[in-house]
Amino acid sequence: MFILFSLKKPWVTFVTLTLLLIAVASGAGKLQLTTDFRTYFSAENPQLKAFEALEQDFNKQDTLVFLLNAKEHAEIFSADALLQIRNLTEKAWQLPYARRVDSLTNYQRMQAEGDDIYVEDLFGPDFSGTFDELFDFSDHHPVINKRLLGDGKRLTQVIINLTLPDNDPLATAELVSEARRLLNDLNLSLFDVQLLGTAVVNVALAEAIERDMAALIPGSYLLIFTALFLLTRSLAGSLLSLTLTLLTVAAVFGILGWSGATLTPVVGAVPSMIMIIVVADCLHILVSYQHALKEGLDKTAALAKAQALNIKPVMITSVTTALGLLCLNFSESPPYRDLGNLVAMAALLAGVLSLTWFIALLRILPQPKAAAVDHGLGNLLLSFYRRVIAPAKKTTFLIAVLVTIVLGFGLTKLQFNEQWYHYYDDSFAVRQALETQEQQLYGVNFIQYSIAAADSDSVYNSDYMQQLKRLAEWLEQQPGVGYVDSVHHQLLEISQKLNQDQPQFYRIPDDSDAIAQSMLLYEMSLPFGMGLEERINIDKTATRLTVNLYKHTSRELVAFDDTVRAWAALNTPALSLTPGTGLDMVFAKISDRNSISLFVGTLIALVLISVSMMWFLRSLRLGALSLIPNILPALLAYGAWGYLSGQVDLGLSIVACMSLGLVVDDSVHFLTKYRYAREQGKTPEQAVEFAFATVGVAMLITTVVLAAGFALLVLSPFSPTWGMGALMSLTVVLAFIADIILLPLLLLLFDREKVPLQTQLSSQPQSQPGSNPAFTDFKN
């Protein structure tokens, strides 16, 4: 068996495995990072399908936006300011993938001469009007005033519609880089400029990951190394654990690279999670090794004993951790499936490497001159058990039940809420730009509708346009609505212009033929790139209506969409609305869908882990009892989160399934030692004490290391990372409490039957040097 071979031939084991890991890790160079928000959704997601169908009819909805905030001494409606806006508008057409540019200066102002319509830029090179007249026109124009100008006329925006290639993950970053270079080259001295739009938001995803990788990952590794060294007093063991972590991370990402996959936005947390798993495995082996050295065994015998004692629990924890993480494949979000698969792969790899590579290196290194300091931690835990738990089993159990009920009640306060703009904290420029859009423009949420003509083949129908206007006006009156973009605005203006600009003709014509002719006349007068294809599909059977809203929760967005469609069904029968779509709506629906899918995944993980525990422990009773301390931590952590926040997003919804595989680690080691003692003829009380004495310190150190590692993620500026870190850290702490209080109580109360003695094991204590024949094979 290769695991045993690592002690006999440590150099061969070390060199062979290291070379293999390096070869596998080389595949990481093939990885590319995708930052498109759409990667959060599977191709089968019905809301994403609806959004993509809308894009096929009305062009892609990707944008890049320049927010221009006039400085204190500047006025937008002045010659210098408008010249700067016009210059930016002209240069923006030259950006990669630009399809259309809309701004205050190139808004297509409509004029009519008889039956002819012509349009011109609002502030073009031949502008000859006054700035007061320009201000007055813009102030009273619904599209300019609500879409292109902010409150107080101190803010305007240049909006670039994009056609980004589907299979080029670098295109968005290239575009944003060019936009930033353009800002550096242009004279925009009268404005404070912010970048926004879907392209900028997507690039910010990559920047968030880079921040996590650059700061949090090294920081967490340093923290874990320091904690390991202080708690174990083993420099070699701590360095080897850290080295094995780095090799495992590199190998896992290498496998991903060789497979041809791409990196998704949540991978920033993967190295920290892998570190935690690797350290947990190495720590149990290291503590057992130190314990054996203190008992008088030499280095080789001590390592053999540590390896023999930990083969089963390490492999159990590796398998159960992988099972829990693999059930993330039930998630509705592909990046979290990738996260589960990556860390599950790492868990299995770490289990094997900790029993081979790690032990081989300890075998090669000189024996420590002195055993590690105990710190009294083992005695402290054992004393806690003897003085608190054992004398008052039923009282302690009752208190545990009451605490569970109180924290469990917090589950009723949880609400699923996915607000993508909260992914970034205030240190991100994109978050600051989003707040500017929220406060000075029309909000950061939007819902889009494809509205077909229910009783006609064409949208150029009077009933259709009348009811489209009625729907838009009703929407504008709803609370929380910032702006409604609808093609009927252009028709109203055309009607007025063709009737000598008389105000009473600012209405929808009654004649459908007149509508079709005037709209055709208007389209023919528009310059290249400024047509109506963004709002009317190519066969003129549907229009796109966009509702911009101020910040809404996921539930509020879904409720708003339901209200809109219900109202339209009753009041605008000529309109056939699709369900509201857009990335906001896709995100709004995914949390509920994901929670249901992950609930199924968690149940399956529970069954698989339970069966694994029963098989490894050879006990139905112990396997069943282990479920309680393994399930409760996540439930209680969510309950506590309900009191603290109450908001659960996509990143937090995976914690239950993910933590199930991680928190089982300590209970496996505790139950393995407990089961061994029971097979030696010890009573439940004696077996619990044996488990505390042999594995208690490792459990405590593991908890400190895991909780600290996850807690450090709270410093991330990216909410999916810090939220998951906070909840996982809380779950790990609660799992330790459950394992040192609830698990012993359950064993003392419900495991009273005698266990058959293991006749193949020596009745002599294993702590005696050389007493176990399995160890003597490896002595020098």
N, C-alpha and C positions, 0 to 999 in steps of 0.2 A: 504494500500500500504506500502510495507516494507520500502521504502525510507522515508515516513512520520513517520513510526513507530520508526525510529532511533532517532527522537527528543523526542518522548514520552517515550521511554524505552531505553535510551542510554547505560546503563550498560548491558542489555540483548543483545543489538545489538553488542556492543564491544566484549563481551565475546564469543558470538556465532560465529561471523565472524572470530575472532582471532583463535579460536580452529579449525574451518573449514580450514582456511588458513594453519595452522601448519600441520594438517593432510594431506592436499593435498601436501604440500611442502615436506613431508617425502619421496615422490616418487623420488625426485631428487637423492637420494642415489643409485638408480638403473641405473643411466645414465652411459654410457661409451662413450668415445671420439674416433671417427675414424679419422685417419690422412692420409688415402690413398688419393692421388691426384685424383684418379679416382672417388671419391665421388662427385667431381665437375660436373660430367656428368651423365645424365640419362641412364638407360639401353637401351633406344631406340635410343641413339645418334649414327648415322651411322658411324662416325669416330671411336668411341669407339668400336663398333661392329667389324669394320675392324681390329682394333688393337688386340682385343681379338681373332679374327680368326687367325691372324698371330701368336699369342702366342700358340694357340692350335697346330699349325703346327711346330713351332720351339722352344718350351719351353717358359716359362715366362721370361720377360725381366727385372725383378727386379734385382738390383745390389747393392753391397756395395764395395766401392773403397777406398784403402789407397793410398794417394798421398805422395810420399817420395821425399822430396826436400833435396838434399845433402847440408850439412852445408859448410861453407866457406873453411874449412881445409880438407874436405872429397872429395873423387872421387868415383863415382858409380862403375867404373871398377877397383876395388881393392878388395883384399881378404876379409878384414873386412867388407866392405860395402855389398859385394855379400853374405857373410855369414849371415848378418843381414836380407837381403831381403829373402834369402832362409828359414831362420828360421820363419819369418813372414808368408811366403807362406805355409809352412807345418802346422803351427798352425791355419791358416785361414781355412783349410779344416775341422777343428773341431768346427767351429762356427755353431750355430743353423741354419738350413735351407740352408746351403751351398751346392750347386750342382756342382760347377766347380770353380777352382781357376786358373787364368792366371797371370803370372808375368814374369819378365826378366829371372829369374833363372830356372823356370820350362817350358820355351818355348821349344816345342818339336822339337829339331834339327834333321833334317833328314839325314840319311846316307844310302848308297846302296852298296851291295856286289853282283855283278852279277845281277840276276833278283829278288833279295830279298831286301826289305826295312826294316830298323829298325830305331827307334827314341830313343832319350835319352834327359834328361833335359840339357838345355844349360849350367847350372852350377850345376851339381849334386854332390853327395858325392864323386864320382870317377873322378871328373874333373882333367885332367892332362895337359891341354894346358896352353898357356900363356895368360895373360890378354890383351896384345896388340892384339893377334889374336882374342880374344873374342870381343874386341872393334871393330876391323876391320869388323868382321862378322856382328855384330849388326848394324854398321853404314851403311852397304850396303844392309841389309835385309829390304825389304819394310814394312813388318808387324811389326817387332821389332822397327825399326827406327821411324815409324809414329804412331804406336799405343801404344807401351810400354815405349818409351823414349820421353822426352820433348826436346825442342830446347836447344842446347848447352850441351846436355847429363848431365844435372844437376838434372833432374827430371825423376823419373820412377813411375810406379803405379802397384799395386796389385789389380786385378779385380776379385770380387767374384760374380758369378751368383747364384741367390737364387730361391728357390721354397718355397714361403711363403704360409701358409695355408689361405684359402679364408675366413673362418669364425672366425678368432681369431684376434680381433683388437689390442691385446697386443703383438702380435708376433714381429712386426717391432721394437717396443720399446725394447723388450727383446733382439733382435739381436744386435741393436746398443749399448745397455748397455754392452753386452758381448764383442763387438768389442772395446769399450773404456777400458774395464777391461783388455783385451788382450794387448792393447798398454801400459798400466801401468805396466804390468808384464814383457814385453819383453825389451831386450836391443836394442834400436834403436838410440843409442847415436850419430850416424853419420848423422841422418836425422831430419828434421822438418817434422812432419807428420800431414796431414789433412785428414779428413774423407769426403767422397762424395758418390754419388750413389743415386738411387731412394729411398732406405731405409732411408738414412740420410736426404734427402730432405723432406720426409714424416714426420719424427720425428721432424724436424724443424717447421713444421706446428703446432704441439702440443706445442712446446716451445714458438712459437709466441703467441698462445692463452693464455698460462700460463703467459707470460709477460704482455699481455693486462689486464688479470684478476687481476694480482697481483699489478700492478702500476696504470694503467689508470682508472680502475673502481673505486677504492677507491679515487683516485685523483679527478675524475670528480664528485663523490658524495660530497666530501669536498668542491669543488669549487661551486657546485650548492647550497649547504647548506649555505655557506658564502654569496653568492650573494643574496639568498632569505632573509636571516636575515638582511643584510644591506639595501635591498630595501623595505622590509615590516616592519622591526623592530619588528617582532613577533618571539620570540624564540620558543614558543610552536608550532605555525603554521609551522615553518621551520623544527623542530624536527619531528612533526607528518607527514609532507610531506616525509621526508627522511625515516621514519619508514614504511610508507605505500608503498614506493618504494621498500624497501627490501622485504616486505611481498609479494608484487605482483611478483617480480622477482622470489622469492623462489617458489611461487605457480605455476607460469607458467612452470618453469623447473620441478616442481613436477609432473604436468600433463603430461609433455613430458616423464618423467621417468615411470609413471604408464602405459603409452601407449606402452612401450617397444621400443621406438625409440632410436636412438643413436645421440650423439652430432656431429655436422659437423664443419669444420674449421672456419666458419664465425660467430659463436656464441659469439665471443669475444666482438662484438659490441652490442649485444642484451641487456645486463643490462643497458648500457648508454641510449639506445633508449627508454627502458621502463621507466627509470627515467625521461626522458624528458616529456613523455606523462603524467605520474602520476603527476609530478610537475605542468604541465600546467593546469590540471584539478583542483588540490588543490589550485593553485594560484588564479584562478578566484573566487573560493568560498571564499578564505581568504580575498581577496581585497573587495569583496562585504560585507563580515562580518564586516570588519573594517570600511567600509563606513557607514554601518547601525549604528554601535556603535557611530560614530561621529555625526550622526543625532539625537542621544538621545535615541535610542531603548535600552532596556535591552538585556542581553546576549541571552536569549531564543528567543525573538522576532527578534533580529538581525540575529540569525542563521536561523530562519524560513524564514526570508526575503531572506537571501543569498541562501538558498536552493531552494526557489520558483523561484527566478530570474535565477538560473543556471541549473535547471533540464533540460529544453529544450536545451540550448546551449551545455551543457556537454554531453547529450545523442546524440545530432547531431554530435558533434565532435568525439565522440567515434565510432559512426556508420560509419561516412565518413572516419575516419582514418583507421578503420578496412577494409573498402571496398578497399581503395587504397592499403593497404598492402596485402590483400588477392589476389589482381591481380598480385602479384609477383609469383603466381602459374603458370603464363604463362612463367616464366623464363625457359630457357633450363637447368639451373643448380639447382639440388635438394637442395644444401645448402641454396641458396637464397629463394627457396620456403619455406624451414623450417624457415628461418629468418622472412619472411612475415607472416607465420602462427603464429609463437610465439608472435611477436609483435602485430599482430591483436588481438589475444586472450588477450594479456595484455591490449590493448586499451579498449576493452569491459569490462574487469574486473576492470580496473582503474576507468572507468566512474561510475560503480555501487558503488565501494568502496569509492570513493571520496564523493559521495552523502549520504553515510550511515556511514561507519566506521569512516571516517574523521570528519564528522559533529557530530557523537556521542561522539567522544573524545573531541572535542571543547566544547560540551555541558557539559561533565563531569568536565573539567578543570575550574578553577576559571575565572571569567570575567577579562580581562585585565584591569589594573588600569587606563591606559591612552590609548587613541587611537594612532595608529601608526602615525609617522611623515609623512606628505604628500610629502616632498622633493620639492614641487612645480612642480612635473612632470606632473600632470594633467593640471595645468595652462599653463605649457610650451607647451604641445601638442595642447591645445585649442587655445592658442595664435598663434601658428604656423598655424593652420587652418584659423583663422580669418584674419591674416595679410598676409599670403602667398597664400593660396589656394582660399579662397572665393572671394577676390577682382579681381583675374586674372584667372578665371576658364579656359577660352579658351587658354590663353597663357601657363598656366601650363600644360594643356592637350597636347598642341602641343610639348612642351619640353619633356614630358613623351613619346610621340610617337617617337620623334627623338632619344632619348636615347635607346628606345626599338629597333629601326632600327639598330643603331650602334652596340649595344651588340648582337642583333640577327644575324648580319653578321658574328660574331665569330663562329656561328654554322657551317658555310661552311669550317672552318679550322679543324674541328674534324676528327680524324681518329681512327677507332677501332683497337686496338693493344693489344694482350695478350702475355706478356712475363713473364712466371712464375718465372724465376730466378730473376726478379726485385721485387718479392713479399717481399724479405728480404733485409734489409739495411745492411750496412757494419759492424754493430755490431754482426751479426750472423756469426758464424764460417763457416756455409755452404756457405754463400755468398762469403766469402774470398776464400774458396776452389773452387767455381765456377769461380772466377776471375783467379785463378791459372790455371785452366783447359783451360780457354779461351785464356790466354796470352802465356802459355808455351806448351800446347798440341794441341788439334785439335778442340777446340770450345765447346760450351755448347748445341747447338741445334743438333738434329739428325732426319733424316727421314728414315724410313725403308720400303723396298719393298719386297713383295713376288713375285718372278719372275718364272712363270711356262713356260714349254716348249710348244710353240705354235703348232709345227708340229711333236711332238714326245712324246712318253709316258715316256721318261726318260731325266733327265738333263745330263746324261752321253752320250751326243751327241756332235759331233765335232762342228756342226753349232751353237748349243746352247752355248757351252763354248767359241767359238770364238767371238760370239756377246756379251756374258756377259763380256768378257775381253774388247771389244771395248767400251761398255757402261761405264765400270768402268774407263777406261783411259780417256774417254771424260769428265766424272764427275770430275776426279782429276784436269782437266784443267780449271774448272769453277771457277770464283772468289768467294771467301768466303767459299770454300770447304777445310776442314782440313784433312780428311782421308776418304777413301772408303774401307769398309770391305766387301770382296767378296771371295767366295770359290775358284775362279779361281787362286788366289795366290798359294794355296796349289798344284793345278794341274801343274802350271808352274814349281814349285820346284821339284815335283815328276818326271816330264818329264826330267828335267836336270839331276837329280840324277841317273835315270835309264839309262842314256846315258853318263856314265863316267864323269859326272859333266861338260860336254862341254857347253860353253855359248850359242852356236848356237841352242841348244835344249831347251833353256828357252822359250818355246812356247807351244801352244795348239796342241796336236797331231791331225793329220787328220783322224785317225782311231777311230771311236766311240767305238769299242770293246776294243781297247787298253786303252782308257780313263776309261771305266768301270772296266777293270781288275786292272789297276794301282791304281785307287781310292779305290777299294775294298782291295787291298793289303795294302794300306796306313792305311785305317780304322782298319784293323785287327792288325796292329802294334801299335796302339795308346793305352796308358794305360787307366784304368778305369777313367771315368769322363772327359776325354779329347777328346772325339769323335767329329764327325761332325754334331751331331743332332741339334746344335745351328744354323747351316747354311744350312742344307739340310733336307727336311722333310722325314718322315719315309718311304714313298713309292717312293722316289727319283724322284718326278715329279716337284719339285719346290725348289728354293734356296732363301735364305734371303740375301738381299744386304742392308747394312747400310751406309748412307751418313752422316758423321759428319761435321757440319758447324759451322763457327764462328757466332757470334750474328746476328740474322736476326729478323726483325719485322714480325708480323703475315702475313701481306700482302706479304712480300718478300718470306716467306716460301711457301705460297700458289702459288705465281707466279713461284717459283723455281720448285715446284712439277709439275705444268702445263707444264713448259718448258721441264722437264725431260721426261715426258710421251709423249709429242709431238715429241721430238727428237727420242725417242726409237721407236715410231710407224713408223717413216720414215726410220730409219737407222738400226734397229735390229728387223726385222720381225719374227725371230725365238723366240723372247722373248715376253711373255705376262705379262705385269706389272700390278699389282693391284695399285689403287691410293695410294700415299704415306701415311704412317700411323706412329704411335708413339705418345706419349703424346704431343710432340710439335705440331704436326699436329692437334690433337684433340683440343688443346687450340687455335690454329690459326683459326680454323673454328667456334669455339663456340661464339665468340664475335659478328660476323655478324648474326649468327642464333639467338642469344639471343636478339639482338637489334630489330629484326623483331618481335619476340614473345612478347617482352615487349612493343613494339609500339601498338600491338593489345591489350595487357593487359591494357595499359594506356588509350586507347580509351574507353574500356569497363568501366574502373574505372571512367573516366570523365562522361560517361552517367549515371552510377549508382549514383555518387555523386551529379550530377546535379538534377536528379529526387528526390533524398533525400532532397536536399536543397529546391527545389520547394515545396515539400510536407510539410516539417517542417515549412517553412516560409509562406506557403499558398500564394505564389506569383510566377507566371511564370517569371515575369520581373526581380524580385530580384534574383531568382535562375539563370537566364541566365546571368545577370550582374556579379554575383559572380564568374562565370567561368573565366573571364578575369584576375582578380588578383590572382586566384588560379593556372592558367596555366602558366602565364608569368614568375613567379619567377624561376621555373625550367628551362624554355627555356633560360632566360637571364643568369642564372648561368652557363648553358652549354656554352652559347655564350662567357661569360667571361673566362671560362675554355679554350675555343678554342684559345683565345689570350694568355693565360698564359702558357698552356701546349700543347693542341691539341690532347693529347693521352687519349683515353677512353678504359679502360679495363673492365673486367667482373664486378668488384665491383662498378665502376662508372656508368655502364650502367643501374643499377637498381635505381639510385637516382630519376629519373623523376617519376617513378611509386610510389616509396616509399614516396617521399616528397609530392606528391599530397594529400595523406591522412593527412600529418602532418601540412602543411601550411594552410590548410582550417580552422584550429582552430580559428585564430584571426578574419578571415572574418566572420565566423559563429557568434561569440560573437558580433562583430560590427553590423552585419545585424540584429541580434535578437533584440538588443537595438534600432536600427534604426526603425525596423518594429513596435516595441512596441510604440515608440514615434509617428510614423505616425498614428497608430490606435487611439492615444489620440488626434488627430486633429492637430498635429504640421505640419508645412511646411517642405519640404526637408531640408532647411537650419537649421531650429530649431532641426529637428530630427538628423542631422549629429552632431550638437553641443552636443545634449543629449548623443549620442553614444560616442563621444570623452570624455565627462565629466564622464560617468559611467564606461567605459571599456578601455579608453585610457591608463591609468596607468598599468592596468593588461596586456594589449597588449605589452607595452614597456618592462615591467619586464619579461614577458614570452619570448620575443625575446632575451633579454640579457641572460636569463637562457639557452634557447635552443641553441643559437649561441655559448655561452661559453662551454656548454656541448659537442657539436659536435666539436668545435675548439680544445678542449683538445685531441681529438682522433688523431689530427695531430702529436702528440708526439709519436704515436705508431710506432714501428720499422717494422710493417707489412703493406705493401702498400695497400691491400684491405681495411684495417681499416682506415688508415690516409687519403687515397684518398676520401673515402666515407664521412669521417668526415669533410674534407675541403669543399667539394662540398655541403654537407648538411648545413653546417654553412653559407656558402655564400647564399644558397637558402633561408634560414630562414630570413636573413637580408634583402634580396630583397623582400621577402614576406611582411615583416613589412613596408617597404617603399611603396610597392604597396597598402597595406591596409590603410595607412594614407594619401596617395596622390591620387592614381589612383581610389580607390574605392569611396571615397567621391566625386571626380569629376564625375565619372560615375553616381552616384546617383543624383547629382545636375543637370546633363545635361539630363538624360534620365528618371528620375522618377518624372515626374511633375504632374501626375494624382492624384486626391484626393483618399484617402484610407477611406473606410467605418469605422465609429467609432465602437469600441468594446463596445457595450452597457452593456455587463456583467461586465466590469471593472469599478471600481469607478472612477469618474472624479477627485477625490481628489488626490493630489500627494502621491505616496507611501512612500515618505520619512517621512511623519508624523507618529509619533509613534502610533501604534494601529489602524491606519486608514484602514488597510487591514484585513478583518475578517479571512483570511487564517492564519494570524500570531497569532491571539489571542488564538487559540485552544491550543497552546503549552506553554502559560505563566504559571508560577508557581502560 
